[in-house]
Amino acid sequence: MSKECSFDVVSEFDGQEMLNAVDQTRREIDSRFDLKDSKSTIEMDKAFKELVITTTDDTRVRNILDILEGKMAKRNLNTRILDPQPIEASLGGNVRQKILLKQGIDKDLAKKIVSTIKGSKVKVQPSIQGEQVRVSGKDKDTLQEIIQLLRNEADAWGTPLQFTNYR
């Protein structure tokens, strides 16, 4: 009997790298001439679930978001994990924007992944396990085919995917 090979499809990011990108964005806000005295802030919660940008107007919110995306790209963080919410009014005539950080695969995306794998007619077994999808098969070559297929489809789904526990 041959050994079963498998891998997990997940959507996650390195929290420490994200914290570093936010810290670098804060430093740039303090030093840039157009943002220096605007009392602009960017804060991340302890659970790495959301960011909050607070500043004086919509244009500065977009500028800060652009700075953050640049810092994330330098740290190999995918900017598709950002889910900006509508800009809302805040106290003191300021505006605030919450940005949710996407982590984990929701049930709808997991079903799309499983149906894509089954539609490929490759002999592997996908299974949904919480916020990840495990794919198992008899040989590693078929698993490589599935990884390539999912990488091609990930752009259409709008969620960055990683492949872990490849055995």
C-alpha positions, 0 to 999 in steps of 0.5 A: 500500500502506498503512502498517502501524500497531502497538503493544506490550503490556507489563507494567513499572513505573518502578524509580526511582519504586518506589525512591522509594516504598520510601525514603518507606516507610522514613522513615515506619517511622522516624517512626511511633510503633507502628513506631519502636523495632521495628527494622523494615526494608524493603529492595529488591534492585538489580535491582528484583525483590523487596522484603524486609520484616523486623520483629517480628510479622505485624501490623507486616508488614501495617502496613508493606505498607499504608504501601508500597501508599499510597506506591506509589499516590501515585507512580502505581505499580500495587499489583498488581505486588506478589506477597507470599510467605508470612511466615516466621520469621527470626533473633532472633525476627523475621519476614520477608516477601519480596514479588516485583515482577512485571515482564514478561508471562509466556507464559501471559498472553501466550497469553491476550492473543493469544486474546482479541485473536483472539476479538474478530474485529478484523482485527489481528495479535498476536504474542508477542515475549519478554515483550511482545505486539506488535499490528499492523493497517492503521489506528489505529482498530482498534488503539484498539479492541484497547487498550480491549478489553485494558484491560477484561480486564486486571483479570481477569488481575490484571496491570497492562498498559501500551501502548507504541510506538504508531505 
